[in-house]
Amino acid sequence: MTWRNYLLLAFLGLIVSLFFAHFEPFPGYLDSDYYFGGGIQLAQGKGFTEP
């Protein structure tokens, strides 16, 4: 395969992942939910704190 094929496959994989992630508004299990909440706290300027 050429580098263009690899680039096309990588791009296609990214598009498919983003498509399915669009329908998942919140994480589905505890670990990712914990990091998601921490990211929201950081984005709101509250630092590394938990509500």
PDB file of N, CA, C and O in Angstrom, chain B, residues numbered from 101:
ATOM      1  N   MET B 101       0.841  -1.189   0.000  1.00  0.00           N
ATOM      2  CA  MET B 101       0.000   0.000   0.000  1.00  0.00           C
ATOM      3  C   MET B 101       0.881   1.246   0.000  1.00  0.00           C
ATOM      4  O   MET B 101       1.991   1.252   0.532  1.00  0.00           O
ATOM      5  N   THR B 102       0.359   2.274  -0.601  1.00  0.00           N
ATOM      6  CA  THR B 102       1.102   3.530  -0.643  1.00  0.00           C
ATOM      7  C   THR B 102       0.734   4.390   0.558  1.00  0.00           C
ATOM      8  O   THR B 102      -0.203   4.076   1.292  1.00  0.00           O
ATOM      9  N   TRP B 103       1.471   5.468   0.752  1.00  0.00           N
ATOM     10  CA  TRP B 103       1.204   6.362   1.872  1.00  0.00           C
ATOM     11  C   TRP B 103      -0.154   7.036   1.710  1.00  0.00           C
ATOM     12  O   TRP B 103      -0.776   7.407   2.706  1.00  0.00           O
ATOM     13  N   ARG B 104      -0.617   7.198   0.498  1.00  0.00           N
ATOM     14  CA  ARG B 104      -1.949   7.797   0.281  1.00  0.00           C
ATOM     15  C   ARG B 104      -3.060   6.880   0.783  1.00  0.00           C
ATOM     16  O   ARG B 104      -4.062   7.342   1.330  1.00  0.00           O
ATOM     17  N   ASN B 105      -2.871   5.587   0.594  1.00  0.00           N
ATOM     18  CA  ASN B 105      -3.857   4.630   1.105  1.00  0.00           C
ATOM     19  C   ASN B 105      -3.911   4.669   2.625  1.00  0.00           C
ATOM     20  O   ASN B 105      -4.989   4.644   3.218  1.00  0.00           O
ATOM     21  N   TYR B 106      -2.725   4.730   3.258  1.00  0.00           N
ATOM     22  CA  TYR B 106      -2.675   4.810   4.716  1.00  0.00           C
ATOM     23  C   TYR B 106      -3.322   6.104   5.213  1.00  0.00           C
ATOM     24  O   TYR B 106      -4.048   6.100   6.207  1.00  0.00           O
ATOM     25  N   LEU B 107      -3.057   7.196   4.525  1.00  0.00           N
ATOM     26  CA  LEU B 107      -3.657   8.478   4.892  1.00  0.00           C
ATOM     27  C   LEU B 107      -5.179   8.438   4.726  1.00  0.00           C
ATOM     28  O   LEU B 107      -5.910   8.957   5.571  1.00  0.00           O
ATOM     29  N   LEU B 108      -5.647   7.835   3.660  1.00  0.00           N
ATOM     30  CA  LEU B 108      -7.082   7.695   3.434  1.00  0.00           C
ATOM     31  C   LEU B 108      -7.734   6.834   4.516  1.00  0.00           C
ATOM     32  O   LEU B 108      -8.813   7.168   5.005  1.00  0.00           O
ATOM     33  N   LEU B 109      -7.092   5.737   4.889  1.00  0.00           N
ATOM     34  CA  LEU B 109      -7.630   4.876   5.942  1.00  0.00           C
ATOM     35  C   LEU B 109      -7.651   5.588   7.294  1.00  0.00           C
ATOM     36  O   LEU B 109      -8.611   5.450   8.052  1.00  0.00           O
ATOM     37  N   ALA B 110      -6.605   6.344   7.597  1.00  0.00           N
ATOM     38  CA  ALA B 110      -6.567   7.104   8.852  1.00  0.00           C
ATOM     39  C   ALA B 110      -7.676   8.145   8.870  1.00  0.00           C
ATOM     40  O   ALA B 110      -8.357   8.301   9.883  1.00  0.00           O
ATOM     41  N   PHE B 111      -7.866   8.852   7.780  1.00  0.00           N
ATOM     42  CA  PHE B 111      -8.915   9.859   7.689  1.00  0.00           C
ATOM     43  C   PHE B 111     -10.299   9.224   7.789  1.00  0.00           C
ATOM     44  O   PHE B 111     -11.179   9.762   8.461  1.00  0.00           O
ATOM     45  N   LEU B 112     -10.492   8.105   7.140  1.00  0.00           N
ATOM     46  CA  LEU B 112     -11.765   7.402   7.202  1.00  0.00           C
ATOM     47  C   LEU B 112     -12.048   6.923   8.623  1.00  0.00           C
ATOM     48  O   LEU B 112     -13.182   7.015   9.095  1.00  0.00           O
ATOM     49  N   GLY B 113     -11.025   6.413   9.307  1.00  0.00           N
ATOM     50  CA  GLY B 113     -11.186   5.990  10.694  1.00  0.00           C
ATOM     51  C   GLY B 113     -11.556   7.145  11.604  1.00  0.00           C
ATOM     52  O   GLY B 113     -12.377   6.985  12.507  1.00  0.00           O
ATOM     53  N   LEU B 114     -10.957   8.310  11.378  1.00  0.00           N
ATOM     54  CA  LEU B 114     -11.285   9.502  12.167  1.00  0.00           C
ATOM     55  C   LEU B 114     -12.727   9.933  11.921  1.00  0.00           C
ATOM     56  O   LEU B 114     -13.440  10.265  12.868  1.00  0.00           O
ATOM     57  N   ILE B 115     -13.159   9.932  10.684  1.00  0.00           N
ATOM     58  CA  ILE B 115     -14.531  10.335  10.350  1.00  0.00           C
ATOM     59  C   ILE B 115     -15.538   9.379  10.983  1.00  0.00           C
ATOM     60  O   ILE B 115     -16.537   9.828  11.543  1.00  0.00           O
ATOM     61  N   VAL B 116     -15.299   8.080  10.905  1.00  0.00           N
ATOM     62  CA  VAL B 116     -16.220   7.100  11.488  1.00  0.00           C
ATOM     63  C   VAL B 116     -16.279   7.271  13.007  1.00  0.00           C
ATOM     64  O   VAL B 116     -17.360   7.219  13.594  1.00  0.00           O
ATOM     65  N   SER B 117     -15.123   7.474  13.646  1.00  0.00           N
ATOM     66  CA  SER B 117     -15.096   7.666  15.099  1.00  0.00           C
ATOM     67  C   SER B 117     -15.859   8.919  15.502  1.00  0.00           C
ATOM     68  O   SER B 117     -16.625   8.892  16.465  1.00  0.00           O
ATOM     69  N   LEU B 118     -15.663  10.006  14.787  1.00  0.00           N
ATOM     70  CA  LEU B 118     -16.367  11.253  15.104  1.00  0.00           C
ATOM     71  C   LEU B 118     -17.865  11.120  14.865  1.00  0.00           C
ATOM     72  O   LEU B 118     -18.664  11.703  15.598  1.00  0.00           O
ATOM     73  N   PHE B 119     -18.252  10.357  13.847  1.00  0.00           N
ATOM     74  CA  PHE B 119     -19.670  10.147  13.571  1.00  0.00           C
ATOM     75  C   PHE B 119     -20.356   9.455  14.741  1.00  0.00           C
ATOM     76  O   PHE B 119     -21.421   9.883  15.185  1.00  0.00           O
ATOM     77  N   PHE B 120     -19.742   8.382  15.239  1.00  0.00           N
ATOM     78  CA  PHE B 120     -20.360   7.654  16.342  1.00  0.00           C
ATOM     79  C   PHE B 120     -20.249   8.410  17.665  1.00  0.00           C
ATOM     80  O   PHE B 120     -21.130   8.295  18.516  1.00  0.00           O
ATOM     81  N   ALA B 121     -19.185   9.174  17.844  1.00  0.00           N
ATOM     82  CA  ALA B 121     -19.028   9.970  19.063  1.00  0.00           C
ATOM     83  C   ALA B 121     -20.071  11.081  19.130  1.00  0.00           C
ATOM     84  O   ALA B 121     -20.418  11.539  20.219  1.00  0.00           O
ATOM     85  N   HIS B 122     -20.567  11.513  17.992  1.00  0.00           N
ATOM     86  CA  HIS B 122     -21.592  12.560  17.943  1.00  0.00           C
ATOM     87  C   HIS B 122     -22.872  12.129  18.664  1.00  0.00           C
ATOM     88  O   HIS B 122     -23.571  12.967  19.232  1.00  0.00           O
ATOM     89  N   PHE B 123     -23.178  10.849  18.645  1.00  0.00           N
ATOM     90  CA  PHE B 123     -24.411  10.345  19.246  1.00  0.00           C
ATOM     91  C   PHE B 123     -24.253   9.960  20.713  1.00  0.00           C
ATOM     92  O   PHE B 123     -25.212   9.505  21.337  1.00  0.00           O
ATOM     93  N   GLU B 124     -23.072  10.133  21.264  1.00  0.00           N
ATOM     94  CA  GLU B 124     -22.794   9.781  22.660  1.00  0.00           C
ATOM     95  C   GLU B 124     -22.507  11.077  23.430  1.00  0.00           C
ATOM     96  O   GLU B 124     -21.360  11.522  23.467  1.00  0.00           O
ATOM     97  N   PRO B 125     -23.534  11.692  24.047  1.00  0.00           N
ATOM     98  CA  PRO B 125     -23.320  13.001  24.677  1.00  0.00           C
ATOM     99  C   PRO B 125     -22.481  12.942  25.952  1.00  0.00           C
ATOM    100  O   PRO B 125     -21.808  13.919  26.279  1.00  0.00           O
ATOM    101  N   PHE B 126     -22.502  11.837  26.672  1.00  0.00           N
ATOM    102  CA  PHE B 126     -21.746  11.691  27.908  1.00  0.00           C
ATOM    103  C   PHE B 126     -21.050  10.342  27.910  1.00  0.00           C
ATOM    104  O   PHE B 126     -21.499   9.409  27.243  1.00  0.00           O
ATOM    105  N   PRO B 127     -19.955  10.231  28.655  1.00  0.00           N
ATOM    106  CA  PRO B 127     -19.250   8.954  28.723  1.00  0.00           C
ATOM    107  C   PRO B 127     -20.127   7.842  29.285  1.00  0.00           C
ATOM    108  O   PRO B 127     -21.046   8.098  30.062  1.00  0.00           O
ATOM    109  N   GLY B 128     -19.840   6.622  28.891  1.00  0.00           N
ATOM    110  CA  GLY B 128     -20.684   5.505  29.278  1.00  0.00           C
ATOM    111  C   GLY B 128     -20.207   4.714  30.478  1.00  0.00           C
ATOM    112  O   GLY B 128     -20.938   3.847  30.958  1.00  0.00           O
ATOM    113  N   TYR B 129     -19.016   4.973  30.982  1.00  0.00           N
ATOM    114  CA  TYR B 129     -18.545   4.220  32.140  1.00  0.00           C
ATOM    115  C   TYR B 129     -17.793   5.152  33.088  1.00  0.00           C
ATOM    116  O   TYR B 129     -17.472   6.283  32.724  1.00  0.00           O
ATOM    117  N   LEU B 130     -17.516   4.689  34.279  1.00  0.00           N
ATOM    118  CA  LEU B 130     -17.081   5.530  35.384  1.00  0.00           C
ATOM    119  C   LEU B 130     -15.757   6.247  35.140  1.00  0.00           C
ATOM    120  O   LEU B 130     -15.667   7.447  35.401  1.00  0.00           O
ATOM    121  N   ASP B 131     -14.746   5.572  34.660  1.00  0.00           N
ATOM    122  CA  ASP B 131     -13.445   6.216  34.500  1.00  0.00           C
ATOM    123  C   ASP B 131     -13.511   7.402  33.548  1.00  0.00           C
ATOM    124  O   ASP B 131     -13.014   8.483  33.864  1.00  0.00           O
ATOM    125  N   SER B 132     -14.114   7.206  32.397  1.00  0.00           N
ATOM    126  CA  SER B 132     -14.185   8.309  31.444  1.00  0.00           C
ATOM    127  C   SER B 132     -15.110   9.407  31.952  1.00  0.00           C
ATOM    128  O   SER B 132     -14.902  10.580  31.644  1.00  0.00           O
ATOM    129  N   ASP B 133     -16.117   9.045  32.716  1.00  0.00           N
ATOM    130  CA  ASP B 133     -17.002  10.056  33.298  1.00  0.00           C
ATOM    131  C   ASP B 133     -16.240  10.913  34.301  1.00  0.00           C
ATOM    132  O   ASP B 133     -16.458  12.123  34.372  1.00  0.00           O
ATOM    133  N   TYR B 134     -15.360  10.306  35.068  1.00  0.00           N
ATOM    134  CA  TYR B 134     -14.534  11.023  36.041  1.00  0.00           C
ATOM    135  C   TYR B 134     -13.645  12.042  35.324  1.00  0.00           C
ATOM    136  O   TYR B 134     -13.572  13.196  35.746  1.00  0.00           O
ATOM    137  N   TYR B 135     -12.970  11.633  34.246  1.00  0.00           N
ATOM    138  CA  TYR B 135     -12.105  12.536  33.495  1.00  0.00           C
ATOM    139  C   TYR B 135     -12.915  13.603  32.770  1.00  0.00           C
ATOM    140  O   TYR B 135     -12.464  14.741  32.643  1.00  0.00           O
ATOM    141  N   PHE B 136     -14.086  13.255  32.301  1.00  0.00           N
ATOM    142  CA  PHE B 136     -14.967  14.218  31.637  1.00  0.00           C
ATOM    143  C   PHE B 136     -15.364  15.323  32.607  1.00  0.00           C
ATOM    144  O   PHE B 136     -15.326  16.505  32.263  1.00  0.00           O
ATOM    145  N   GLY B 137     -15.746  14.934  33.817  1.00  0.00           N
ATOM    146  CA  GLY B 137     -16.105  15.920  34.835  1.00  0.00           C
ATOM    147  C   GLY B 137     -14.924  16.791  35.222  1.00  0.00           C
ATOM    148  O   GLY B 137     -15.084  17.992  35.440  1.00  0.00           O
ATOM    149  N   GLY B 138     -13.732  16.196  35.310  1.00  0.00           N
ATOM    150  CA  GLY B 138     -12.535  16.977  35.602  1.00  0.00           C
ATOM    151  C   GLY B 138     -12.226  17.974  34.505  1.00  0.00           C
ATOM    152  O   GLY B 138     -11.785  19.089  34.785  1.00  0.00           O
ATOM    153  N   GLY B 139     -12.449  17.590  33.269  1.00  0.00           N
ATOM    154  CA  GLY B 139     -12.243  18.505  32.143  1.00  0.00           C
ATOM    155  C   GLY B 139     -13.216  19.664  32.175  1.00  0.00           C
ATOM    156  O   GLY B 139     -12.844  20.794  31.859  1.00  0.00           O
ATOM    157  N   ILE B 140     -14.454  19.399  32.550  1.00  0.00           N
ATOM    158  CA  ILE B 140     -15.437  20.477  32.669  1.00  0.00           C
ATOM    159  C   ILE B 140     -15.026  21.448  33.768  1.00  0.00           C
ATOM    160  O   ILE B 140     -15.124  22.662  33.593  1.00  0.00           O
ATOM    161  N   GLN B 141     -14.560  20.916  34.913  1.00  0.00           N
ATOM    162  CA  GLN B 141     -14.113  21.772  36.015  1.00  0.00           C
ATOM    163  C   GLN B 141     -12.941  22.650  35.566  1.00  0.00           C
ATOM    164  O   GLN B 141     -12.899  23.836  35.890  1.00  0.00           O
ATOM    165  N   LEU B 142     -11.999  22.079  34.827  1.00  0.00           N
ATOM    166  CA  LEU B 142     -10.865  22.856  34.337  1.00  0.00           C
ATOM    167  C   LEU B 142     -11.311  23.923  33.348  1.00  0.00           C
ATOM    168  O   LEU B 142     -10.831  25.056  33.399  1.00  0.00           O
ATOM    169  N   ALA B 143     -12.222  23.572  32.450  1.00  0.00           N
ATOM    170  CA  ALA B 143     -12.699  24.522  31.450  1.00  0.00           C
ATOM    171  C   ALA B 143     -13.449  25.686  32.088  1.00  0.00           C
ATOM    172  O   ALA B 143     -13.450  26.793  31.549  1.00  0.00           O
ATOM    173  N   GLN B 144     -14.085  25.445  33.228  1.00  0.00           N
ATOM    174  CA  GLN B 144     -14.811  26.499  33.915  1.00  0.00           C
ATOM    175  C   GLN B 144     -13.914  27.318  34.832  1.00  0.00           C
ATOM    176  O   GLN B 144     -14.383  28.247  35.490  1.00  0.00           O
ATOM    177  N   GLY B 145     -12.621  26.981  34.881  1.00  0.00           N
ATOM    178  CA  GLY B 145     -11.671  27.741  35.677  1.00  0.00           C
ATOM    179  C   GLY B 145     -11.668  27.379  37.149  1.00  0.00           C
ATOM    180  O   GLY B 145     -11.195  28.161  37.974  1.00  0.00           O
ATOM    181  N   LYS B 146     -12.188  26.202  37.497  1.00  0.00           N
ATOM    182  CA  LYS B 146     -12.255  25.796  38.894  1.00  0.00           C
ATOM    183  C   LYS B 146     -11.074  24.923  39.311  1.00  0.00           C
ATOM    184  O   LYS B 146     -11.020  24.472  40.456  1.00  0.00           O
ATOM    185  N   GLY B 147     -10.124  24.674  38.401  1.00  0.00           N
ATOM    186  CA  GLY B 147      -8.942  23.888  38.727  1.00  0.00           C
ATOM    187  C   GLY B 147      -9.248  22.405  38.883  1.00  0.00           C
ATOM    188  O   GLY B 147     -10.268  21.907  38.407  1.00  0.00           O
ATOM    189  N   PHE B 148      -8.341  21.716  39.559  1.00  0.00           N
ATOM    190  CA  PHE B 148      -8.482  20.266  39.775  1.00  0.00           C
ATOM    191  C   PHE B 148      -9.308  19.996  41.023  1.00  0.00           C
ATOM    192  O   PHE B 148      -8.799  19.461  42.008  1.00  0.00           O
ATOM    193  N   THR B 149     -10.578  20.366  40.980  1.00  0.00           N
ATOM    194  CA  THR B 149     -11.472  20.121  42.117  1.00  0.00           C
ATOM    195  C   THR B 149     -12.624  19.264  41.656  1.00  0.00           C
ATOM    196  O   THR B 149     -12.916  19.180  40.463  1.00  0.00           O
ATOM    197  N   GLU B 150     -13.277  18.628  42.612  1.00  0.00           N
ATOM    198  CA  GLU B 150     -14.453  17.832  42.310  1.00  0.00           C
ATOM    199  C   GLU B 150     -15.660  18.448  43.010  1.00  0.00           C
ATOM    200  O   GLU B 150     -15.554  18.912  44.146  1.00  0.00           O
ATOM    201  N   PRO B 151     -16.794  18.452  42.342  1.00  0.00           N
ATOM    202  CA  PRO B 151     -17.998  18.995  42.992  1.00  0.00           C
ATOM    203  C   PRO B 151     -18.491  18.094  44.103  1.00  0.00           C
ATOM    204  O   PRO B 151     -19.492  18.402  44.751  1.00  0.00           O
TER     205      PRO B 151
END
